[in-house]
Amino acid sequence: MDNHILQEAARTYNTPCYIFDLDAFISRIRRMEQILGKQVNIYYAMKANPFLTAAAARAAGGRSEEHTS
């Protein structure tokens, strides 16, 4: 994500705002899989991370969401 995107988001949505880098999210999941191996399941908490949309979940390649209260 470059500075132009961040500046445009600040102009459009004002600050503070949350900007989620989907490419970084996917990259970090892949890196964790390289380190931990495919036998480890990766979960992420939707309640703790409401910015993770269904699109982000699909982009994560079938990783599991956790929805407990």
N, C-alpha and C positions, 0 to 999 in steps of 0.2 A: 504494500500500500504506500503510495507516495504522498508527499506533502500537499500536492494539488487536491487530492481527494479529501484530505483532512480539512483543508481550508474551505472547500466547497460545502462540506457537511456542516461546518461551523456557521457559514453564511446562511445555509438553507434551514437548519434546525436550531440555530443558536447554541449556546453552551450553558451548562454542560450537556453533552450528548454522548451516547455510547455508540461506538463504531466497531462493528465486528468484522474481522478479516477472515473470511471463509477459507481462503487459500492457506493462511497460517494455521488455522484449525486442522485442516486436512493434513498438512505437512507434519504437524506435531503428533497426530494420531499415527501416521505412518512411521514416524521416528520411534514412537513408543512401541509399536509392533516389532520393529527391527530389534530393539533392545530386549523386550520381554518375550518375544516369540509369539507365534500364532495360537499357541495353546492357552494364552491368557486372554480373557474377555475384557474388553474395555467398555465401561459404563460412564455415563455422565448424567448429572442430576438436572432435569428440566426445571424443577422448582427453584433451584439455586441459580439457574442460568436461563431466565425467561427469554433472553435475546436469541437463544438457539431455536430457530424456526424449524418447521418440518423440512424445509429445503436443506438446512444445515445438517439435519439428521440423515437425510438421504445421501447427501454428499459425503457423509462419514462412512459410507459403504456398508450399511447394515449394522453398525455398532448399536448398542442397546441404550435406550433411554430409561431412566428410573423416575417414577412418579409417585413417591410416597409422601404422605403428609406428616 
